[in-house]
Amino acid sequence: MHDPSAQRKPRIAISACLIGQNVRYNGGHKASELCRAKLEAHFDWLPVCPEMAIGLGTPRDPIRLVGDPGHPRVVGTRHPDTDFTTPLRAYGEHMAAELDDICGYIFMQKSPSCGLERVKVYQDNGHPATQGGTGAYADAFCSQRPDLPVEEEGRLHDPVLRENFISRVYAYADWQQVLAGGLSRGALVRFHSRYKYLLMANNPQAYRELGRLLGTLRREDDPNEVGPRYFSLLMQALRRCASRGTHCNVLQHLSGYFKNALSQQDKDELQQLISQYQQGVVPLVVPLTLLKHYLRKHPDPYLQQQAYLQPHPDDLGLRNAV
Protein backbone atom coordinates (compact mmCIF):
# COMPACT_ATOMS: atom_id res chain seq x y z
CA MET A 1 0.00 0.00 0.00
CA HIS A 2 1.12 3.56 -0.70
CA ASP A 3 3.06 4.56 2.42
CA PRO A 4 4.27 8.17 2.72
CA SER A 5 6.08 7.37 5.96
CA ALA A 6 8.52 5.30 3.89
CA GLN A 7 9.81 8.53 2.35
CA ARG A 8 12.40 10.65 4.10
CA LYS A 9 10.93 13.37 6.27
CA PRO A 10 9.65 16.18 4.07
CA ARG A 11 11.49 19.42 4.70
CA ILE A 12 9.22 22.34 5.55
CA ALA A 13 10.25 25.97 5.92
CA ILE A 14 8.64 27.61 8.93
CA SER A 15 8.60 31.03 10.53
CA ALA A 16 11.32 30.74 13.17
CA CYS A 17 9.17 32.24 15.93
CA LEU A 18 6.76 29.29 15.57
CA ILE A 19 9.34 26.77 16.76
CA GLY A 20 10.31 28.84 19.77
CA GLN A 21 13.18 30.97 18.50
CA ASN A 22 13.31 34.40 20.16
CA VAL A 23 13.24 36.43 16.97
CA ARG A 24 10.17 38.62 17.42
CA TYR A 25 10.36 42.40 17.73
CA ASN A 26 9.92 42.15 21.50
CA GLY A 27 12.61 39.52 21.92
CA GLY A 28 10.09 36.72 22.36
CA HIS A 29 8.59 33.96 20.26
CA LYS A 30 5.20 32.57 19.22
CA ALA A 31 5.93 28.86 19.70
CA SER A 32 3.21 26.72 18.15
CA GLU A 33 2.09 23.76 20.24
CA LEU A 34 0.55 22.27 17.10
CA CYS A 35 3.80 22.41 15.15
CA ARG A 36 6.07 21.36 17.99
CA ALA A 37 3.95 18.66 19.62
CA LYS A 38 1.98 17.16 16.73
CA LEU A 39 3.90 17.82 13.52
CA GLU A 40 7.56 18.05 14.46
CA ALA A 41 8.17 14.29 14.53
CA HIS A 42 7.15 14.00 10.87
CA PHE A 43 8.91 16.97 9.29
CA ASP A 44 12.36 18.44 9.04
CA TRP A 45 11.92 22.10 9.99
CA LEU A 46 13.86 24.86 8.26
CA PRO A 47 13.33 27.98 10.41
CA VAL A 48 13.38 31.36 8.67
CA CYS A 49 12.96 34.88 10.04
CA PRO A 50 13.14 37.44 7.23
CA GLU A 51 13.22 40.41 9.60
CA MET A 52 16.33 39.08 11.35
CA ALA A 53 17.81 38.11 7.99
CA ILE A 54 17.66 41.68 6.63
CA GLY A 55 19.50 42.98 9.68
CA LEU A 56 16.75 43.89 12.14
CA GLY A 57 17.91 42.87 15.59
CA THR A 58 15.91 41.81 18.60
CA PRO A 59 14.36 43.48 20.41
CA ARG A 60 13.57 46.03 17.71
CA ASP A 61 11.03 48.63 16.76
CA PRO A 62 7.91 46.96 15.34
CA ILE A 63 6.96 47.27 11.67
CA ARG A 64 3.60 47.38 9.91
CA LEU A 65 1.96 47.51 6.50
CA VAL A 66 0.72 50.88 5.21
CA GLY A 67 -0.91 52.25 2.07
CA ASP A 68 -2.64 50.32 -0.70
CA PRO A 69 -3.75 46.90 0.64
CA GLY A 70 -3.02 45.40 -2.77
CA HIS A 71 0.56 46.72 -2.78
CA PRO A 72 1.38 47.79 0.78
CA ARG A 73 4.68 49.14 2.03
CA VAL A 74 6.43 47.95 5.18
CA VAL A 75 7.55 50.75 7.48
CA GLY A 76 8.63 51.23 11.06
CA THR A 77 5.81 51.91 13.49
CA ARG A 78 7.77 54.54 15.39
CA HIS A 79 9.80 55.73 12.39
CA PRO A 80 7.48 55.56 9.36
CA ASP A 81 10.10 57.10 7.09
CA THR A 82 12.12 53.88 7.37
CA ASP A 83 10.91 51.61 4.57
CA PHE A 84 11.68 47.87 4.69
CA THR A 85 9.61 46.84 1.67
CA THR A 86 12.43 46.37 -0.82
CA PRO A 87 14.79 44.34 1.39
CA LEU A 88 11.97 42.07 2.60
CA ARG A 89 10.73 41.41 -0.92
CA ALA A 90 14.27 40.87 -2.19
CA TYR A 91 14.90 38.35 0.57
CA GLY A 92 11.65 36.59 -0.31
CA GLU A 93 12.73 36.22 -3.93
CA HIS A 94 16.18 35.07 -2.84
CA MET A 95 14.81 32.39 -0.51
CA ALA A 96 12.31 31.20 -3.11
CA ALA A 97 15.27 30.34 -5.33
CA GLU A 98 17.50 29.14 -2.50
CA LEU A 99 15.09 26.72 -0.79
CA ASP A 100 14.78 24.24 -3.63
CA ASP A 101 14.49 21.18 -1.38
CA ILE A 102 11.49 22.16 0.75
CA CYS A 103 8.05 20.61 0.27
CA GLY A 104 5.99 23.24 2.09
CA TYR A 105 6.06 26.41 4.16
CA ILE A 106 4.24 27.36 7.37
CA PHE A 107 4.03 31.13 7.88
CA MET A 108 3.25 33.23 10.94
CA GLN A 109 -0.19 34.78 10.59
CA LYS A 110 -0.86 38.53 10.86
CA SER A 111 2.83 39.35 10.36
CA PRO A 112 3.71 42.34 8.13
CA SER A 113 6.54 40.24 6.73
CA CYS A 114 5.14 36.69 6.80
CA GLY A 115 1.34 36.85 6.92
CA LEU A 116 -0.39 35.29 3.92
CA GLU A 117 -3.69 37.13 4.17
CA ARG A 118 -5.75 39.55 6.25
CA VAL A 119 -2.70 41.38 7.60
CA LYS A 120 -3.67 44.85 8.85
CA VAL A 121 -2.76 47.62 6.40
CA TYR A 122 -2.80 51.02 8.12
CA GLN A 123 -4.04 54.18 6.44
CA ASP A 124 -3.17 57.86 6.88
CA ASN A 125 -5.89 58.21 9.51
CA GLY A 126 -4.11 55.67 11.69
CA HIS A 127 -6.76 52.99 11.22
CA PRO A 128 -6.38 49.75 9.24
CA ALA A 129 -8.14 49.40 5.90
CA THR A 130 -11.16 47.12 5.66
CA GLN A 131 -9.24 44.96 3.20
CA GLY A 132 -6.25 43.13 4.63
CA GLY A 133 -2.92 42.60 2.88
CA THR A 134 -0.10 40.09 2.57
CA GLY A 135 3.27 40.31 4.28
CA ALA A 136 6.00 41.60 1.98
CA TYR A 137 8.35 38.63 2.35
CA ALA A 138 5.55 36.05 2.02
CA ASP A 139 4.10 37.77 -1.03
CA ALA A 140 7.43 37.84 -2.85
CA PHE A 141 8.25 34.25 -1.89
CA CYS A 142 4.88 32.80 -2.92
CA SER A 143 4.88 34.72 -6.21
CA GLN A 144 8.04 32.84 -7.16
CA ARG A 145 6.83 29.44 -5.86
CA PRO A 146 3.12 29.20 -6.74
CA ASP A 147 3.06 25.39 -6.66
CA LEU A 148 4.57 25.01 -3.19
CA PRO A 149 2.07 24.09 -0.43
CA VAL A 150 1.90 27.05 1.96
CA GLU A 151 -0.29 27.77 4.96
CA GLU A 152 -0.51 29.98 8.03
CA GLU A 153 -0.09 28.36 11.43
CA GLY A 154 -3.41 29.75 12.63
CA ARG A 155 -5.36 28.13 9.79
CA LEU A 156 -3.75 24.76 10.54
CA HIS A 157 -5.89 24.53 13.68
CA ASP A 158 -8.81 23.84 11.33
CA PRO A 159 -8.77 20.02 10.88
CA VAL A 160 -9.88 20.15 7.23
CA LEU A 161 -7.28 22.76 6.26
CA ARG A 162 -4.58 20.92 8.19
CA GLU A 163 -5.34 17.61 6.48
CA ASN A 164 -5.42 19.30 3.09
CA PHE A 165 -2.10 21.09 3.59
CA ILE A 166 -0.23 18.03 4.81
CA SER A 167 -1.66 15.90 2.00
CA ARG A 168 -0.23 18.44 -0.45
CA VAL A 169 3.14 18.44 1.31
CA TYR A 170 3.47 14.67 0.90
CA ALA A 171 2.31 14.85 -2.72
CA TYR A 172 4.97 17.50 -3.36
CA ALA A 173 7.60 15.30 -1.69
CA ASP A 174 6.51 12.34 -3.82
CA TRP A 175 6.91 14.44 -6.97
CA GLN A 176 10.39 15.50 -5.88
CA GLN A 177 11.32 11.82 -5.65
CA VAL A 178 9.94 11.21 -9.13
CA LEU A 179 12.06 14.05 -10.50
CA ALA A 180 15.13 12.73 -8.69
CA GLY A 181 14.68 9.38 -10.43
CA GLY A 182 14.29 10.99 -13.85
CA LEU A 183 10.97 12.06 -15.33
CA SER A 184 9.80 9.71 -18.05
CA ARG A 185 6.44 9.26 -19.73
CA GLY A 186 5.88 6.11 -17.66
CA ALA A 187 6.86 7.81 -14.40
CA LEU A 188 4.44 10.65 -15.10
CA VAL A 189 1.56 8.28 -15.82
CA ARG A 190 2.34 6.20 -12.72
CA PHE A 191 2.42 9.29 -10.54
CA HIS A 192 -0.95 10.42 -11.86
CA SER A 193 -2.37 6.95 -11.27
CA ARG A 194 -1.35 7.17 -7.61
CA TYR A 195 -3.17 10.47 -7.16
CA LYS A 196 -6.28 9.70 -9.17
CA TYR A 197 -8.66 9.31 -6.23
CA LEU A 198 -7.12 12.03 -4.08
CA LEU A 199 -7.61 14.40 -7.00
CA MET A 200 -11.15 13.14 -7.52
CA ALA A 201 -11.96 13.93 -3.87
CA ASN A 202 -10.45 17.40 -3.88
CA ASN A 203 -11.36 18.64 -7.33
CA PRO A 204 -13.50 16.43 -9.61
CA GLN A 205 -13.31 18.89 -12.51
CA ALA A 206 -9.51 19.01 -12.42
CA TYR A 207 -9.48 15.22 -12.13
CA ARG A 208 -11.19 15.03 -15.52
CA GLU A 209 -9.03 17.76 -17.08
CA LEU A 210 -5.73 16.23 -15.97
CA GLY A 211 -6.89 12.83 -17.10
CA ARG A 212 -7.51 14.27 -20.57
CA LEU A 213 -4.12 16.01 -20.53
CA LEU A 214 -2.27 12.76 -19.95
CA GLY A 215 -4.67 10.79 -22.13
CA THR A 216 -3.60 12.85 -25.14
CA LEU A 217 0.11 12.52 -24.34
CA ARG A 218 1.93 11.35 -27.46
CA ARG A 219 5.10 9.29 -27.60
CA GLU A 220 7.01 12.21 -29.08
CA ASP A 221 5.91 14.62 -26.30
CA ASP A 222 8.75 15.49 -23.93
CA PRO A 223 7.74 14.56 -20.35
CA ASN A 224 10.13 17.23 -19.06
CA GLU A 225 7.91 19.82 -20.74
CA VAL A 226 4.53 18.25 -19.97
CA GLY A 227 5.46 17.22 -16.41
CA PRO A 228 5.90 20.66 -14.84
CA ARG A 229 2.67 21.88 -16.43
CA TYR A 230 0.81 18.81 -15.20
CA PHE A 231 2.22 19.12 -11.68
CA SER A 232 1.41 22.81 -11.45
CA LEU A 233 -2.21 22.08 -12.39
CA LEU A 234 -2.31 19.22 -9.90
CA MET A 235 -1.03 21.30 -6.98
CA GLN A 236 -3.48 24.10 -7.73
CA ALA A 237 -6.31 21.55 -7.89
CA LEU A 238 -5.36 19.94 -4.58
CA ARG A 239 -5.61 23.30 -2.83
CA ARG A 240 -9.38 22.85 -2.90
CA CYS A 241 -10.47 20.95 0.20
CA ALA A 242 -12.51 17.80 -0.31
CA SER A 243 -16.09 17.87 0.98
CA ARG A 244 -18.08 15.08 2.57
CA GLY A 245 -19.88 14.71 -0.73
CA THR A 246 -16.74 14.31 -2.83
CA HIS A 247 -15.20 11.98 -0.23
CA CYS A 248 -18.33 9.84 -0.38
CA ASN A 249 -18.12 9.74 -4.17
CA VAL A 250 -14.58 8.37 -3.91
CA LEU A 251 -15.53 5.91 -1.17
CA GLN A 252 -18.27 4.56 -3.45
CA HIS A 253 -15.81 4.20 -6.31
CA LEU A 254 -13.41 2.29 -4.06
CA SER A 255 -16.14 0.05 -2.68
CA GLY A 256 -17.00 -0.94 -6.25
CA TYR A 257 -13.71 -2.83 -6.50
CA PHE A 258 -15.00 -5.31 -3.90
CA LYS A 259 -18.46 -5.95 -5.34
CA ASN A 260 -17.58 -9.55 -6.27
CA ALA A 261 -15.46 -10.27 -3.21
CA LEU A 262 -17.74 -9.28 -0.32
CA SER A 263 -20.83 -10.87 1.09
CA GLN A 264 -24.05 -8.90 1.03
CA GLN A 265 -23.70 -8.36 4.78
CA ASP A 266 -20.22 -6.88 4.34
CA LYS A 267 -21.43 -4.64 1.52
CA ASP A 268 -24.30 -3.40 3.65
CA GLU A 269 -21.98 -2.64 6.56
CA LEU A 270 -19.64 -0.66 4.32
CA GLN A 271 -22.53 1.29 2.79
CA GLN A 272 -23.86 2.05 6.26
CA LEU A 273 -20.52 3.50 7.35
CA ILE A 274 -20.24 5.59 4.19
CA SER A 275 -23.73 6.92 4.86
CA GLN A 276 -22.87 7.66 8.49
CA TYR A 277 -19.79 9.55 7.36
CA GLN A 278 -21.86 11.60 4.91
CA GLN A 279 -24.27 12.47 7.72
CA GLY A 280 -21.42 13.53 10.02
CA VAL A 281 -21.96 10.68 12.48
CA VAL A 282 -18.46 9.20 12.08
CA PRO A 283 -15.19 10.67 10.78
CA LEU A 284 -13.61 9.74 7.46
CA VAL A 285 -11.18 7.33 9.10
CA VAL A 286 -14.02 4.91 9.94
CA PRO A 287 -15.16 3.86 6.43
CA LEU A 288 -11.56 4.12 5.22
CA THR A 289 -10.36 1.68 7.89
CA LEU A 290 -12.93 -0.88 6.78
CA LEU A 291 -12.01 -0.37 3.12
CA LYS A 292 -8.33 -0.91 3.91
CA HIS A 293 -9.25 -4.04 5.89
CA TYR A 294 -11.01 -5.44 2.84
CA LEU A 295 -8.08 -4.44 0.65
CA ARG A 296 -5.72 -6.48 2.82
CA LYS A 297 -8.03 -9.47 2.52
CA HIS A 298 -8.62 -8.98 -1.21
CA PRO A 299 -5.48 -7.29 -2.60
CA ASP A 300 -5.81 -5.12 -5.68
CA PRO A 301 -2.55 -3.67 -7.05
CA TYR A 302 -4.26 -0.59 -8.48
CA LEU A 303 -5.97 0.30 -5.21
CA GLN A 304 -2.91 -0.50 -3.12
CA GLN A 305 -0.96 2.26 -4.82
CA GLN A 306 -3.63 4.94 -4.24
CA ALA A 307 -2.40 7.94 -2.25
CA TYR A 308 -6.00 8.67 -1.25
CA LEU A 309 -6.00 5.69 1.11
CA GLN A 310 -2.96 7.02 2.98
CA PRO A 311 -1.84 10.47 1.81
CA HIS A 312 0.09 11.03 5.06
CA PRO A 313 1.28 8.82 7.96
CA ASP A 314 -1.62 7.30 9.88
CA ASP A 315 -0.19 8.29 13.26
CA LEU A 316 -0.75 11.95 12.45
CA GLY A 317 -4.43 11.12 12.95
CA LEU A 318 -5.54 13.78 10.48
CA ARG A 319 -8.57 11.91 9.19
CA ASN A 320 -9.89 11.29 12.68
CA ALA A 321 -11.28 14.83 12.66
CA VAL A 322 -12.60 15.29 9.09
ZIFEN-V947991 format. One record per residue. N is the residue number from 1. PHI is phi in whole degrees, -180 to 180 (* if undefined). PSI is psi in whole degrees, 0 to 359 (NA if undefined). OMEGA is omega in degrees with one decimal (999 if undefined). Layout:
# ZIFEN-V947991
n->N phi->PHI psi->PSI omega->OMEGA
n->N phi->PHI psi->PSI omega->OMEGA
This chain:
# ZIFEN-V947991
n->1 phi->* psi->145 omega->176.9
n->2 phi->-52 psi->125 omega->-174.8
n->3 phi->-133 psi->98 omega->-178.9
n->4 phi->-66 psi->338 omega->179.9
n->5 phi->-71 psi->347 omega->177.3
n->6 phi->-75 psi->342 omega->176.9
n->7 phi->-75 psi->163 omega->171.1
n->8 phi->-67 psi->159 omega->-179.5
n->9 phi->-57 psi->126 omega->174.5
n->10 phi->-63 psi->141 omega->178.4
n->11 phi->-92 psi->126 omega->-178.2
n->12 phi->-123 psi->126 omega->171.7
n->13 phi->-73 psi->147 omega->-176.6
n->14 phi->-151 psi->142 omega->175.5
n->15 phi->-57 psi->126 omega->-170.9
n->16 phi->-58 psi->327 omega->-179.2
n->17 phi->-63 psi->336 omega->-176.5
n->18 phi->-75 psi->342 omega->177.0
n->19 phi->-106 psi->17 omega->171.3
n->20 phi->96 psi->7 omega->177.7
n->21 phi->-78 psi->137 omega->-176.9
n->22 phi->-83 psi->76 omega->-175.1
n->23 phi->-119 psi->1 omega->-178.5
n->24 phi->-74 psi->166 omega->-175.9
n->25 phi->-58 psi->332 omega->-178.6
n->26 phi->-95 psi->9 omega->179.6
n->27 phi->84 psi->4 omega->-178.7
n->28 phi->-105 psi->199 omega->179.9
n->29 phi->-141 psi->178 omega->176.5
n->30 phi->-133 psi->53 omega->-174.3
n->31 phi->-52 psi->132 omega->-178.5
n->32 phi->-96 psi->117 omega->176.9
n->33 phi->-63 psi->323 omega->178.7
n->34 phi->-60 psi->310 omega->-177.8
n->35 phi->-68 psi->317 omega->-174.0
n->36 phi->-79 psi->323 omega->-175.0
n->37 phi->-92 psi->325 omega->-172.3
n->38 phi->-105 psi->330 omega->-173.5
n->39 phi->-106 psi->335 omega->-169.6
n->40 phi->-58 psi->325 omega->-177.4
n->41 phi->-66 psi->341 omega->-173.5
n->42 phi->-104 psi->350 omega->-174.8
n->43 phi->-132 psi->152 omega->175.0
n->44 phi->-97 psi->105 omega->-176.9
n->45 phi->-73 psi->142 omega->170.5
n->46 phi->-123 psi->95 omega->-175.5
n->47 phi->-73 psi->137 omega->180.0
n->48 phi->-136 psi->134 omega->169.6
n->49 phi->-129 psi->103 omega->-176.6
n->50 phi->-65 psi->329 omega->-178.9
n->51 phi->-67 psi->318 omega->175.1
n->52 phi->-66 psi->322 omega->-175.8
n->53 phi->-65 psi->329 omega->-179.6
n->54 phi->-90 psi->9 omega->172.2
n->55 phi->103 psi->5 omega->176.8
n->56 phi->-82 psi->123 omega->-177.4
n->57 phi->-81 psi->189 omega->177.0
n->58 phi->-142 psi->133 omega->-5.2
n->59 phi->-68 psi->163 omega->-176.4
n->60 phi->-150 psi->165 omega->175.0
n->61 phi->-65 psi->138 omega->179.1
n->62 phi->-69 psi->161 omega->178.1
n->63 phi->-122 psi->164 omega->177.7
n->64 phi->-155 psi->165 omega->176.3
n->65 phi->-88 psi->141 omega->177.9
n->66 phi->-139 psi->159 omega->172.5
n->67 phi->93 psi->218 omega->-177.1
n->68 phi->-70 psi->120 omega->-179.6
n->69 phi->-58 psi->332 omega->178.3
n->70 phi->-75 psi->332 omega->179.5
n->71 phi->-143 psi->66 omega->-175.0
n->72 phi->-75 psi->159 omega->172.2
n->73 phi->-102 psi->157 omega->177.4
n->74 phi->-111 psi->119 omega->-177.3
n->75 phi->-132 psi->165 omega->175.3
n->76 phi->-71 psi->142 omega->179.6
n->77 phi->-69 psi->318 omega->-179.8
n->78 phi->-87 psi->334 omega->-179.0
n->79 phi->-128 psi->79 omega->-174.3
n->80 phi->-65 psi->349 omega->176.3
n->81 phi->-78 psi->348 omega->178.5
n->82 phi->-88 psi->113 omega->-173.7
n->83 phi->-106 psi->123 omega->-178.3
n->84 phi->-108 psi->10 omega->-174.9
n->85 phi->-60 psi->308 omega->-175.1
n->86 phi->-63 psi->311 omega->179.5
n->87 phi->-64 psi->324 omega->179.1
n->88 phi->-68 psi->318 omega->179.2
n->89 phi->-68 psi->321 omega->178.9
n->90 phi->-63 psi->321 omega->178.5
n->91 phi->-68 psi->324 omega->176.4
n->92 phi->-61 psi->316 omega->178.7
n->93 phi->-66 psi->321 omega->178.5
n->94 phi->-63 psi->313 omega->-177.8
n->95 phi->-70 psi->329 omega->176.5
n->96 phi->-61 psi->324 omega->177.9
n->97 phi->-81 psi->326 omega->-174.8
n->98 phi->-74 psi->318 omega->-173.4
n->99 phi->-88 psi->70 omega->-175.2
n->100 phi->-88 psi->0 omega->-179.0
n->101 phi->-114 psi->10 omega->178.3
n->102 phi->-88 psi->157 omega->-179.4
n->103 phi->-117 psi->5 omega->179.3
n->104 phi->179 psi->172 omega->-179.1
n->105 phi->-149 psi->130 omega->174.8
n->106 phi->-110 psi->118 omega->-176.3
n->107 phi->-102 psi->156 omega->174.1
n->108 phi->-80 psi->124 omega->-178.5
n->109 phi->-70 psi->155 omega->174.9
n->110 phi->67 psi->4 omega->-177.4
n->111 phi->-82 psi->135 omega->177.4
n->112 phi->-67 psi->347 omega->174.4
n->113 phi->-104 psi->322 omega->-170.2
n->114 phi->-113 psi->349 omega->-177.6
n->115 phi->-65 psi->138 omega->-178.3
n->116 phi->-87 psi->333 omega->-177.7
n->117 phi->-162 psi->161 omega->175.3
n->118 phi->58 psi->27 omega->174.7
n->119 phi->-78 psi->136 omega->-178.2
n->120 phi->-61 psi->132 omega->177.2
n->121 phi->-119 psi->111 omega->-173.1
n->122 phi->-82 psi->146 omega->-179.0
n->123 phi->-107 psi->177 omega->-177.3
n->124 phi->-60 psi->334 omega->-179.7
n->125 phi->-82 psi->2 omega->177.9
n->126 phi->88 psi->356 omega->-179.7
n->127 phi->-105 psi->150 omega->177.4
n->128 phi->-73 psi->149 omega->176.1
n->129 phi->-68 psi->157 omega->177.0
n->130 phi->-62 psi->320 omega->179.1
n->131 phi->-85 psi->130 omega->177.0
n->132 phi->-83 psi->170 omega->-179.1
n->133 phi->-124 psi->188 omega->178.8
n->134 phi->-118 psi->140 omega->177.8
n->135 phi->-58 psi->145 omega->-172.7
n->136 phi->-62 psi->315 omega->180.0
n->137 phi->-64 psi->311 omega->-178.2
n->138 phi->-61 psi->319 omega->-179.1
n->139 phi->-63 psi->315 omega->-179.9
n->140 phi->-67 psi->319 omega->179.9
n->141 phi->-62 psi->308 omega->-174.7
n->142 phi->-68 psi->331 omega->176.8
n->143 phi->-64 psi->328 omega->-179.9
n->144 phi->-86 psi->340 omega->-176.8
n->145 phi->-129 psi->64 omega->-173.8
n->146 phi->-66 psi->340 omega->-178.1
n->147 phi->-89 psi->345 omega->-175.5
n->148 phi->-70 psi->132 omega->174.3
n->149 phi->-64 psi->124 omega->178.3
n->150 phi->-132 psi->151 omega->177.6
n->151 phi->-161 psi->157 omega->173.6
n->152 phi->-89 psi->146 omega->-179.1
n->153 phi->-57 psi->319 omega->-177.8
n->154 phi->-61 psi->320 omega->-179.2
n->155 phi->-71 psi->338 omega->-179.8
n->156 phi->-71 psi->350 omega->175.8
n->157 phi->-77 psi->348 omega->172.7
n->158 phi->-82 psi->119 omega->-174.3
n->159 phi->-58 psi->323 omega->-178.7
n->160 phi->-69 psi->315 omega->179.0
n->161 phi->-66 psi->322 omega->179.8
n->162 phi->-65 psi->314 omega->179.9
n->163 phi->-63 psi->321 omega->179.6
n->164 phi->-65 psi->313 omega->-178.4
n->165 phi->-60 psi->313 omega->-175.7
n->166 phi->-71 psi->328 omega->172.4
n->167 phi->-60 psi->318 omega->179.7
n->168 phi->-68 psi->324 omega->178.1
n->169 phi->-61 psi->314 omega->-179.3
n->170 phi->-70 psi->327 omega->175.0
n->171 phi->-65 psi->319 omega->178.7
n->172 phi->-63 psi->318 omega->179.1
n->173 phi->-64 psi->321 omega->178.1
n->174 phi->-63 psi->317 omega->179.1
n->175 phi->-64 psi->321 omega->177.8
n->176 phi->-60 psi->323 omega->178.0
n->177 phi->-69 psi->323 omega->176.7
n->178 phi->-62 psi->314 omega->179.6
n->179 phi->-63 psi->321 omega->-179.3
n->180 phi->-64 psi->331 omega->179.7
n->181 phi->-87 psi->356 omega->-179.1
n->182 phi->97 psi->120 omega->-176.3
n->183 phi->-84 psi->115 omega->176.2
n->184 phi->-118 psi->171 omega->177.6
n->185 phi->-60 psi->316 omega->179.9
n->186 phi->-64 psi->318 omega->-179.8
n->187 phi->-64 psi->322 omega->179.1
n->188 phi->-65 psi->315 omega->179.8
n->189 phi->-66 psi->320 omega->179.2
n->190 phi->-65 psi->320 omega->178.0
n->191 phi->-62 psi->313 omega->-179.9
n->192 phi->-62 psi->322 omega->178.9
n->193 phi->-61 psi->322 omega->179.3
n->194 phi->-65 psi->328 omega->-172.8
n->195 phi->-103 psi->11 omega->-177.3
n->196 phi->-56 psi->308 omega->-173.8
n->197 phi->-80 psi->331 omega->173.4
n->198 phi->-65 psi->318 omega->177.6
n->199 phi->-66 psi->320 omega->178.5
n->200 phi->-62 psi->323 omega->179.9
n->201 phi->-71 psi->319 omega->-175.5
n->202 phi->-81 psi->321 omega->-171.7
n->203 phi->-155 psi->84 omega->-176.4
n->204 phi->-57 psi->324 omega->-179.6
n->205 phi->-65 psi->314 omega->178.6
n->206 phi->-65 psi->328 omega->176.3
n->207 phi->-57 psi->316 omega->179.4
n->208 phi->-70 psi->319 omega->-177.5
n->209 phi->-66 psi->317 omega->-179.6
n->210 phi->-71 psi->328 omega->174.5
n->211 phi->-62 psi->318 omega->177.6
n->212 phi->-66 psi->322 omega->179.7
n->213 phi->-58 psi->313 omega->-178.9
n->214 phi->-79 psi->334 omega->178.3
n->215 phi->-67 psi->335 omega->179.4
n->216 phi->-98 psi->8 omega->179.2
n->217 phi->-67 psi->125 omega->-179.1
n->218 phi->-98 psi->160 omega->-178.3
n->219 phi->-60 psi->327 omega->-177.4
n->220 phi->-83 psi->352 omega->179.0
n->221 phi->-71 psi->135 omega->-178.7
n->222 phi->-81 psi->116 omega->-179.5
n->223 phi->-62 psi->335 omega->178.8
n->224 phi->-74 psi->347 omega->172.3
n->225 phi->-97 psi->319 omega->-179.4
n->226 phi->-73 psi->322 omega->-174.2
n->227 phi->-56 psi->306 omega->179.8
n->228 phi->-60 psi->324 omega->178.1
n->229 phi->-67 psi->317 omega->176.9
n->230 phi->-60 psi->311 omega->-174.5
n->231 phi->-66 psi->324 omega->177.5
n->232 phi->-62 psi->316 omega->177.8
n->233 phi->-64 psi->322 omega->179.4
n->234 phi->-63 psi->312 omega->-176.5
n->235 phi->-67 psi->325 omega->176.0
n->236 phi->-67 psi->321 omega->-179.9
n->237 phi->-67 psi->321 omega->-177.2
n->238 phi->-72 psi->348 omega->176.7
n->239 phi->-66 psi->336 omega->177.6
n->240 phi->-76 psi->128 omega->-179.1
n->241 phi->-75 psi->139 omega->175.6
n->242 phi->-68 psi->149 omega->176.3
n->243 phi->-105 psi->171 omega->174.8
n->244 phi->-60 psi->323 omega->180.0
n->245 phi->-64 psi->314 omega->-179.1
n->246 phi->-72 psi->326 omega->173.7
n->247 phi->-61 psi->315 omega->-179.2
n->248 phi->-63 psi->323 omega->176.9
n->249 phi->-60 psi->316 omega->179.0
n->250 phi->-68 psi->318 omega->179.0
n->251 phi->-59 psi->322 omega->178.1
n->252 phi->-67 psi->320 omega->176.6
n->253 phi->-60 psi->316 omega->-178.2
n->254 phi->-67 psi->320 omega->-179.2
n->255 phi->-64 psi->334 omega->179.3
n->256 phi->-63 psi->335 omega->179.1
n->257 phi->-69 psi->343 omega->-176.0
n->258 phi->-108 psi->12 omega->-172.7
n->259 phi->-62 psi->331 omega->180.0
n->260 phi->-98 psi->356 omega->-175.9
n->261 phi->-104 psi->338 omega->-174.0
n->262 phi->-102 psi->151 omega->172.6
n->263 phi->-73 psi->165 omega->178.6
n->264 phi->-62 psi->325 omega->178.9
n->265 phi->-64 psi->317 omega->178.8
n->266 phi->-66 psi->319 omega->177.9
n->267 phi->-62 psi->318 omega->-179.9
n->268 phi->-65 psi->320 omega->179.3
n->269 phi->-64 psi->317 omega->179.7
n->270 phi->-64 psi->316 omega->179.4
n->271 phi->-64 psi->325 omega->178.0
n->272 phi->-64 psi->318 omega->-179.7
n->273 phi->-68 psi->322 omega->176.3
n->274 phi->-62 psi->318 omega->178.4
n->275 phi->-65 psi->320 omega->178.9
n->276 phi->-66 psi->323 omega->175.9
n->277 phi->-64 psi->315 omega->-178.6
n->278 phi->-61 psi->328 omega->179.6
n->279 phi->-83 psi->354 omega->-179.6
n->280 phi->84 psi->14 omega->-179.2
n->281 phi->-78 psi->321 omega->180.0
n->282 phi->-128 psi->155 omega->177.0
n->283 phi->-78 psi->170 omega->-176.3
n->284 phi->-58 psi->327 omega->-175.8
n->285 phi->-61 psi->335 omega->-175.2
n->286 phi->-69 psi->302 omega->177.1
n->287 phi->-65 psi->328 omega->179.0
n->288 phi->-65 psi->321 omega->179.1
n->289 phi->-62 psi->319 omega->178.6
n->290 phi->-68 psi->320 omega->177.6
n->291 phi->-61 psi->317 omega->-179.6
n->292 phi->-69 psi->329 omega->174.5
n->293 phi->-63 psi->314 omega->178.9
n->294 phi->-67 psi->327 omega->179.4
n->295 phi->-67 psi->325 omega->176.1
n->296 phi->-69 psi->325 omega->179.6
n->297 phi->-77 psi->328 omega->-177.6
n->298 phi->-130 psi->76 omega->-173.6
n->299 phi->-59 psi->140 omega->175.1
n->300 phi->-136 psi->114 omega->-174.5
n->301 phi->-56 psi->324 omega->-178.6
n->302 phi->-68 psi->316 omega->178.9
n->303 phi->-69 psi->323 omega->-176.3
n->304 phi->-62 psi->336 omega->-179.7
n->305 phi->-88 psi->353 omega->-170.8
n->306 phi->-70 psi->123 omega->177.5
n->307 phi->-64 psi->333 omega->-179.1
n->308 phi->-57 psi->323 omega->-176.8
n->309 phi->-69 psi->332 omega->178.5
n->310 phi->-155 psi->75 omega->-178.2
n->311 phi->-74 psi->347 omega->-179.9
n->312 phi->-152 psi->163 omega->-178.2
n->313 phi->-56 psi->137 omega->-177.7
n->314 phi->-60 psi->326 omega->-175.3
n->315 phi->-73 psi->356 omega->169.6
n->316 phi->-73 psi->338 omega->175.7
n->317 phi->64 psi->27 omega->-172.6
n->318 phi->-70 psi->330 omega->-178.0
n->319 phi->-91 psi->5 omega->173.6
n->320 phi->-77 psi->347 omega->-173.9
n->321 phi->-123 psi->11 omega->178.8
n->322 phi->-122 psi->NA omega->999
